[in-house]
Amino acid sequence: MAEPGALRAYWAMLRGQARSQTAYRLSFGIDLVSNVGATALDVFTVFVLFGVTRVLGGLDLREALVVTGLTACAFATADMLVGNIERISLYVRTGRFDAVLVRPLRALPQLVLLDLPLHKLSRAAFGTAVYAVALAAAGIAWTPGRALLAVVAPAAAVVFFGAVFVVTASVAFWWTESGEFGNAFTYGGRDFTSYPISVYSGWFRNAFAYALGFAFVSYYPALALLGKADPIGLPGWVGWLAPAVALPAAAVAALIWRQGLRHYTSTGS
C-alpha cells in the first residue's frame, strides 16, 4: 500500500497534468472530440458487417453490440489510464528512465501519470455509452447476478487490458524497438475482442482466445449476460467466471515488470 506522502505526490502529478493539458481549452476540446473517432469507427464497422449478414458468430446485431460495447468501454478506459506506458521504450532508450528511478516513488505509477492522456476521456465515455445502450437494447432478462456481471465484467476487462499494456511495454527493457510487437497484442487484442470469437478458427483462435485469454474479456461475459450457449461448446458457467482472468493477467504483468526493472541498466548519461 502506498504511503500518504506518496499518494499526495501522485495526486500532485495528476493535478499538474490536468492543468497543463487543459490550459488551452479549445485545443483540449478539439482533442476530446477527435478522440471519439477511433472507437466510433469500431462500432460503425459492426454495423457495416451486419449490412451483409443477419447473424455473426451466432449473434444478431444487438447481441454482437454487447461484445463490441464491452470491449470499447474497457479498452478505451485502460488506454487512457495505462496506455501511455508504451512510451517507456523512449525513456529507456534516451536514459530518461534513470530520472524516474531516482525519485522516491514507484516507477510504474510515475510513468502512468507523467503523461496521462486526459483527452482520451471522451473515448472512454463514448465506449461506456455504447456498452450501456447495447445492454439496454439487447433484451437481457435481468437478474441480480447479471446486473453484477454487467458491472464487474468491464472493470475486469480494464484490468486485463491494462496488464497487456504493461507486459508489452516491459519488453522494452530487453528490446527498445518493441513498439510494433506490442501493438499486435494491445490494439490487436482490442480488435480481436470486438467480435464474437466464433468467427475465428484454428490456431489463431486458440492462441489469442484461450492461450492469451482474450476470449474471457468480453465474449464469454456477453454470452452469460445474454443467456446464450457457446457455439464452440464451453459450458455456460465459463461466462460467469470469465472476469477472473484479470487476476492472473495482473499477476503476470507485475512479475514481468519487476523482472524488467531488475534487468534495466542505466545508460550512464
C-alpha positions in Angstrom: 0.0 0.0 0.0 1.3 3.4 -0.9 2.3 5.8 1.9 0.3 9.0 2.4 3.2 11.1 1.2 3.4 9.0 -2.0 -0.3 9.4 -2.6 0.0 13.2 -2.2 2.8 13.2 -4.7 0.8 11.1 -7.2 -2.2 13.4 -6.7 0.1 16.4 -7.3 1.3 14.9 -10.6 -2.2 14.2 -11.7 -3.3 17.8 -10.9 -0.3 19.1 -12.8 -1.1 17.1 -15.9 -4.7 18.2 -15.7 -3.8 21.9 -15.5 -1.2 21.7 -18.3 -3.5 19.7 -20.7 -6.5 21.9 -20.1 -4.6 25.2 -20.3 -5.6 25.7 -23.9 -9.2 24.8 -23.7 -10.1 25.0 -27.4 -7.2 22.6 -28.3 -8.2 20.3 -25.5 -11.8 20.4 -26.6 -10.8 19.5 -30.2 -8.7 16.6 -28.8 -11.7 15.4 -26.8 -14.0 15.3 -29.9 -11.4 13.9 -32.3 -10.5 11.0 -29.9 -14.0 9.6 -30.2 -13.3 8.7 -33.8 -11.4 5.5 -33.3 -14.0 3.9 -31.0 -16.8 5.2 -33.2 -15.2 3.5 -36.2 -15.0 0.2 -34.4 -18.7 0.4 -33.7 -19.5 1.5 -37.2 -17.6 -1.5 -38.6 -20.0 -3.8 -36.8 -23.0 -2.1 -38.5 -21.2 -2.5 -41.8 -20.8 -6.2 -41.2 -24.4 -6.6 -40.4 -25.3 -4.8 -43.6 -24.3 -8.0 -45.4 -25.4 -10.7 -42.8 -28.1 -11.0 -40.2 -26.0 -13.2 -37.8 -22.3 -13.0 -36.9 -20.8 -15.9 -34.9 -24.2 -16.9 -33.7 -25.2 -13.4 -32.5 -27.5 -10.8 -34.1 -26.7 -7.1 -34.3 -28.0 -6.2 -30.8 -26.2 -9.1 -29.2 -22.9 -8.5 -31.0 -23.0 -4.9 -29.9 -22.8 -6.1 -26.3 -19.5 -7.7 -27.1 -18.3 -4.7 -29.0 -19.5 -2.2 -26.4 -17.9 -4.1 -23.6 -14.6 -4.1 -25.4 -14.9 -0.4 -26.4 -15.6 0.6 -22.8 -12.8 -1.4 -21.3 -10.1 -0.8 -23.8 -10.6 2.9 -24.1 -10.5 3.2 -20.3 -7.4 1.1 -20.0 -5.8 3.0 -22.8 -6.5 6.3 -21.0 -5.2 5.0 -17.6 -2.3 2.9 -18.6 -1.8 3.1 -22.4 1.0 5.8 -22.2 3.2 3.2 -20.5 4.1 2.4 -24.1 6.4 5.4 -24.0 8.8 3.5 -21.7 10.8 2.5 -24.8 11.7 6.2 -25.3 12.5 6.6 -21.6 14.8 3.5 -21.7 16.5 4.4 -25.0 17.2 8.0 -24.0 18.1 7.4 -20.4 15.2 9.4 -19.0 14.1 6.3 -17.1 17.1 7.0 -14.7 15.3 10.1 -13.5 12.2 8.1 -12.8 14.1 5.6 -10.7 15.9 8.1 -8.5 12.6 9.6 -7.3 11.3 8.1 -4.0 8.2 6.9 -5.8 7.2 3.7 -7.6 8.3 3.7 -11.2 5.0 2.4 -12.8 2.6 5.0 -11.3 5.1 7.7 -12.2 5.2 6.6 -15.9 1.4 6.4 -16.0 1.0 9.9 -14.5 3.8 11.7 -16.3 1.8 11.9 -19.5 -1.7 10.8 -18.7 -3.8 11.4 -21.8 -6.8 13.1 -20.3 -8.1 13.9 -23.8 -8.9 10.2 -24.2 -11.6 10.6 -21.5 -14.1 11.2 -24.3 -13.2 7.9 -25.9 -13.8 6.1 -22.6 -17.1 7.9 -22.1 -18.2 7.0 -25.6 -17.3 3.4 -25.2 -19.2 3.3 -21.9 -22.2 4.8 -23.6 -22.1 2.2 -26.4 -21.9 -0.5 -23.8 -24.9 0.9 -21.8 -27.0 1.3 -24.9 -26.2 -2.2 -26.1 -27.2 -3.6 -22.8 -30.5 -1.7 -22.9 -31.2 -2.8 -26.5 -30.3 -6.5 -26.2 -33.4 -7.6 -24.4 -31.5 -9.1 -21.5 -33.5 -11.0 -18.8 -32.0 -9.1 -15.9 -31.3 -10.8 -12.6 -29.1 -9.6 -9.7 -26.4 -11.8 -10.9 -26.4 -10.4 -14.4 -26.6 -6.8 -13.1 -23.5 -7.5 -11.0 -21.7 -9.2 -14.0 -22.6 -6.2 -16.2 -20.5 -4.0 -13.8 -17.7 -6.5 -12.9 -17.0 -7.6 -16.5 -15.9 -4.2 -17.9 -13.9 -3.4 -14.7 -12.1 -6.8 -15.0 -11.6 -6.1 -18.7 -9.9 -2.8 -17.9 -7.5 -4.6 -15.6 -6.8 -7.2 -18.3 -6.1 -4.7 -21.0 -4.0 -2.7 -18.5 -2.0 -5.8 -17.8 -1.5 -6.4 -21.5 -0.2 -2.8 -21.9 2.3 -3.3 -19.0 3.5 -6.7 -20.3 4.1 -5.5 -23.9 5.7 -2.2 -22.7 8.0 -4.2 -20.4 9.6 -5.8 -23.4 11.4 -2.5 -23.9 13.7 -3.4 -21.1 15.1 -6.1 -23.3 14.3 -4.7 -26.8 13.8 -1.0 -27.1 12.3 -1.1 -30.6 9.4 -3.3 -29.5 6.6 -0.9 -30.3 5.1 -2.7 -33.2 5.4 -6.0 -31.4 3.4 -4.6 -28.5 0.7 -3.1 -30.8 0.0 -6.6 -32.1 -1.3 -7.6 -28.7 -2.7 -4.3 -27.4 -4.6 -2.9 -30.3 -4.7 -6.3 -32.0 -6.3 -7.6 -28.8 -8.9 -4.8 -28.9 -9.8 -5.7 -32.5 -9.9 -9.5 -31.7 -12.3 -9.0 -28.7 -14.6 -6.6 -30.6 -16.3 -9.6 -32.4 -17.6 -13.0 -31.4 -14.6 -15.3 -31.2 -16.6 -18.0 -33.0 -15.9 -16.1 -36.3 -12.2 -17.1 -35.9 -10.8 -20.6 -36.2 -7.8 -22.8 -36.0 -4.5 -21.9 -34.2 -5.3 -18.2 -34.4 -8.4 -18.5 -32.2 -6.7 -21.0 -29.9 -3.7 -18.7 -29.4 -5.5 -15.4 -28.9 -8.8 -16.5 -27.4 -7.6 -19.2 -25.0 -3.8 -19.2 -24.6 -3.7 -15.4 -24.1 -7.1 -15.2 -22.5 -8.8 -12.6 -24.8 -11.9 -14.8 -25.1 -12.7 -14.1 -21.5 -12.6 -10.3 -21.8 -15.9 -9.6 -23.5 -17.2 -12.6 -25.4 -17.9 -15.1 -22.6 -19.2 -12.4 -20.2 -21.5 -11.2 -23.0 -22.8 -14.8 -23.6 -23.6 -15.0 -19.8 -25.4 -11.7 -19.9 -27.4 -12.7 -22.9 -28.2 -16.2 -21.6 -26.8 -17.8 -24.8 -24.9 -21.0 -25.2 -21.4 -21.0 -26.6 -21.4 -22.3 -30.1 -17.8 -23.5 -29.6 -19.0 -25.8 -26.8 -17.7 -24.4 -23.4 -20.2 -24.7 -20.5 -22.3 -21.7 -19.5 -20.6 -21.1 -16.2 -17.4 -20.0 -18.0 -19.0 -16.7 -18.8 -19.7 -16.0 -15.1 -16.1 -16.8 -14.1 -14.5 -15.1 -17.1 -13.8 -11.8 -15.4 -11.4 -13.7 -13.0 -9.0 -13.8 -15.9 -7.9 -10.3 -14.9 -6.3 -11.7 -11.7 -3.6 -14.0 -13.4 -3.1 -11.3 -16.1 -2.3 -8.7 -13.4 0.0 -11.1 -11.6 1.9 -11.9 -14.8 2.2 -8.2 -15.6 3.5 -7.4 -12.2 6.1 -10.3 -12.4 7.4 -9.3 -15.9 7.5 -5.6 -14.9 9.6 -6.4 -11.8 11.9 -8.7 -13.9 12.3 -5.8 -16.4 13.3 -3.4 -13.7 15.9 -5.8 -12.4 17.2 -6.2 -16.0 17.4 -2.5 -16.7 20.9 -0.9 -16.7 21.4 2.8 -16.7 22.6 4.5 -19.9 25.2 6.3 -17.8 24.2 9.6 -19.3 
